Amino acid sequence: MEYTDQTQQKKPPKEQKKPVVGRCEDCEFYDYDEELDAYVCQVNLDEDEMVSFMSGQTGRCPYYRYYDEYKSVHKQI
């Protein structure tokens, strides 16, 4: 009788439609500001949230929303 260790079997990777941890460049709130001539985040964080985010304590932005620029095109097809 053969012994097989089932705890070490690899599971197939799950498909992900959206990235779990996103980059600012892929976020819906990351937009071009003509006055600053640069891309900036449009979310208004309060002082505590900004300190936490800038110090790296949050791990990721709680307001991140994946922006799919072709979403309306997909609906038309």
C-alpha positions in Angstrom: 0.0 0.0 0.0 1.4 3.4 -1.0 1.2 6.4 1.3 0.4 9.7 -0.4 0.7 13.0 1.5 -2.4 15.0 0.4 -1.3 18.1 2.2 1.4 18.8 -0.3 -0.7 18.5 -3.4 -0.8 21.7 -5.3 -4.1 23.4 -6.1 -4.7 24.9 -9.5 -4.5 28.7 -9.4 -7.7 30.6 -9.3 -8.5 33.0 -12.2 -8.6 36.6 -11.1 -10.5 39.2 -13.0 -9.1 42.1 -11.1 -5.7 42.5 -9.4 -5.9 42.0 -5.6 -3.4 44.7 -4.8 -3.4 47.5 -7.3 -1.1 50.2 -8.5 -2.2 53.8 -8.4 -1.8 53.9 -12.2 -4.7 51.3 -12.5 -7.0 53.0 -10.1 -10.2 54.8 -11.1 -9.3 57.7 -8.9 -5.8 58.3 -10.4 -6.3 61.1 -12.9 -4.4 63.9 -14.7 -4.5 67.3 -13.0 -3.9 70.1 -15.6 -2.9 72.7 -13.0 -0.2 70.5 -11.6 0.7 69.0 -15.0 0.9 65.5 -13.3 -1.2 62.5 -12.4 -2.6 62.6 -8.9 -5.0 60.7 -6.7 -8.4 62.3 -6.6 -9.5 60.7 -3.2 -9.5 63.2 -0.4 -7.9 61.4 2.5 -8.2 62.9 6.0 -5.0 63.6 7.9 -4.9 60.3 9.8 -5.5 58.3 6.7 -2.8 60.1 4.8 -0.2 59.6 7.5 -1.1 55.9 7.7 -0.9 55.5 3.9 2.3 57.5 3.4 4.1 55.7 6.3 3.2 52.3 4.7 1.1 51.0 7.6 -2.0 50.3 5.5 -0.4 47.8 3.1 -2.6 49.0 0.3 -5.0 51.8 -0.4 -8.5 51.2 1.0 -10.1 53.2 -1.7 -8.5 51.4 -4.7 -10.9 50.6 -7.5 -9.7 48.9 -10.6 -10.4 51.1 -13.7 -11.2 49.2 -16.9 -11.2 51.7 -19.7 -12.7 49.2 -22.0 -15.6 48.3 -19.8 -18.2 50.1 -21.9 -16.8 48.5 -25.0 -17.3 45.0 -23.5 -21.0 45.9 -22.8 -21.6 46.8 -26.4 -20.3 43.5 -27.8 
